[in-house]
Amino acid sequence: MEEYISKINECWKPLFIKHTSLINDILKTIDNSEPIPVYPPKNLIFKVFEMDVKDIKLVFLGQDSYHGSGQANGLAFSVEKEIKIPPSLVNIYKELNNTYPERNYIFEHGDLSRWFYEEKIFLLNCGLCVYESKPGSFLKKWTPFTDDVIQFISDNNDSCIFLLLGNFSKEKGKFIQNKDRIIEGVHPSPLSANRGFIGSKIFKEIDEKMGTEINWNI
C-alpha cells in the first residue's frame, strides 16, 4: 500500500492506517483481476487525498469512478484533457452555464484539476475504483473507508460545504455533524439529470452557503 499513498497529505495517514487491511485487500483484488482493467490506475486511486483536510472548501461527492478506458483520473467527474467529456460532466457544465450565463464559461475539456488545486474542491467518489464497464463494482468494498472520510472531514473542517449528488452520495449525510453544511441534489448522469439536476441552480446554493463565489473556469 505504501507506494500508492506516498503522495497523500499527512493529515489522512491515521485514516489510512485504520483501514490498512481493507485497502490492501482491494489492491490485492485489483492485482488478481488482471487482465481485467480497473480504473483509475492504482497510482491515481488516492489522488484526491493530496489535499489537506483543512484546505477543503467544497466536498463535491460523486458515486463511482468512470468505468471507460482512460477516463478516470482519481478526481470525481474529471478526465484528462484529451478524453471526450463524459455525459455527467457535460450536464454539470450545462447547469453551470445556465446558472452563470454572464460569466461566459467555455468548457473545452474535462480536466477538473484547476477546481481541485486552486478552488480547493475535494472531488471525491464514494467508490474509488471500478472494473472496466462494470459501474458500482467496488462501491460496497470502499463504503467503510469513504464513510470514514466524510466523518473525518466533518470532524476536522468546520467551514467546508458538502455537495451530495445522487442517492448513494446522500447516504453519506449521516456522517456529517452540521447538517446545515449539506447541499443535496440529483445526480447529473443522463439517466437522472433532467429529473431535477438541470435547472436546479444548485451552484447558486453553494455560493450562498459558502458566502463566496467559486470560479468554475477549468
N, C-alpha and C positions, 0 to 999 in steps of 0.2 A: 504493500500500500504506500510506503514512504515515497517512492519515486513519483507517484501520481498526486501527492498532496504537498509536494515541496514548495509550490508557489502560493499556497493559501496563506491568508493573513493569520498571524499568531493567535488572534483572538478566538479563532474557530477550533484550535487544536484540542481543547478539552472535549468538545463535542465529537470530534473525530475519534479521539481515544475511547470515549464511551461506546461508540458504535464500530469499533475496530473489527469485531467478529462479523457483523452484518456486511460491512464494506468489503472485507476480504472475501466473504462468501460470494458477493455479487461479482467482484473482479475475477474470482476463480470460475464462476459460471460463464463469464464472458470468454475467458481463455478456453474453456472446454467446449464452447459453442462453435468455434472455428470449424469450417469456413463460413458459417452464417455470420454476416456482418452485424455489428452492434454500433449504434450511433448515439452520441458523438464518439470519436476515438477516445480511448481511455485517458490520454493525456489532456483532454479537454472536459472531461466529465465534471470536474470540480472547479472549473474556471471562475464561476461566479463568486467563489469564496476568496478570491484575491482582494475583495473589498472589505475594509474594516467595518464591523457591525455599527460602529459609532458614526460612520460616514453616510449610511443609508438614508436617503430622503424619501424614497418610494420603493416599496416591495411590489413588483409587477409579477404576479403569480400566474403561471400558465399550468396546463395539465401535464403534458407529455413532451418529450423531445421529438423533433421531426424524425420521421422514420424513412425518408427517402435518401438515396445515395448522395453523400456530400453535403447534405443540408445542415444538420445540427452542428453547432459550433460551441456549445457549452453555455450559451446565453439564451434564455427563453425567447421564442419568436424570431430570433436573429439567424441570419445565414451569411455566408461570405459574399462579397460584392459580385462575384462572377456567377453566383447561383440565382436562378429565377426566383423572384419574390413569391413566397408561398401564399396561398389564399387567405389564411388567417391574418397575416401581416398586411396583405392588400386591404383587408377590411379595417384594420387598425389605422392605416394611412388614410383610408377614405373617411373615417369618422373624425380624424384629426383635421383634415381639410374642410369637412363640413362644419366643424366647430370653430375653426380659426381661418376663415377664407381671407381675411385681411393680412395674414402672415405669409401667404403665397409659398407655402411649403412645396418643395419639389422632392419627391421621394424616388430617386432613380435606382436604388439598390436596397437590399435588405440587411445590411450590416448595421447593427444597433450598438456597436462598440462605443460610439460617442455618448449615447444615452447612459451607458454603464460607467465609463471613465470620467466624463465631465458633468453629467447631470446627477450622478450617483443614484441611478435607478438599478435596483437589485433584481435582475431578470432571472427569476428562479422558476424551474419546473417542479411540479410535485414528483414526477418521475425523471430521474437524472440521466437515464439512458433507455434505449429501446432496440429491440430486434428490427432489422430491416423489414419494412412492410407489415409490421405487427404492432400497431399502436396499443399502448397500455400493457405491453408485455412485461415490463418491470415495475409498474406502478405500485403494486402491493408490496414488492420487495423493498422499495425505497420509502414507503409510508412512515415507518417508525423514525427514520432519520429525518425526513423533511418535516414531520410533525415537530420534532425537537428543534429544528432550525427556526421554524416560526416562533416557537416558545422562547427560544434564545434571543431572537431579535426583539420580541415583545418585552423581555426582561431587561435588555441591555441598551435599548434605544427608545427613549420616551417621546420622540418627536416625529418619527417616520410614519408614513401612511401606508396602509396595506390595500392593494387593489386585487381583489379576488374575482377572477373571471371563470365562470362555469361552476357547475355543482360540485365537482370534485375539489376545486380550489376553495369553494365556500366552506367546505368541511373543516378547513384549517382555521376558520374563525374562532373556534372554541379554544384555541391555544393563544389567542391574543387577549391580553388582560383588559386593555382600554378599548372597548367596542366602538367608541367614537372615532377611532383612527381607522376604521374599516370602511371601505367602499366596495360594494358588490355589484357585479354586472354579468350579463350574458356573455358566454364565450364567443370570440369573434370568428369562429370557424364557419365555413359556408353552410353547415347544417343548422346553425342557430343564429347567426349574425342578424338576419332580418327579423328575428323574433325578439328584438329588444336591444341589441348592441348598436346597430346603425340608428342614428338619431337620438341616442341616449344622452348625449352631451356629458358623458362620464368624465371627460378630461377637464371640463369646467368645474366639476365637483372636486376633482383633485386639487385644482388651483385654490378653490375656496377653503378646503381643509388645510392645505399647506400654508396658506397665507402668502404665497408667492407663485410666480408662473414658471413652468418648465419650458425650456427651449427644446422643442421636439425635432429640430433640424437634425439630419443624420450626417 
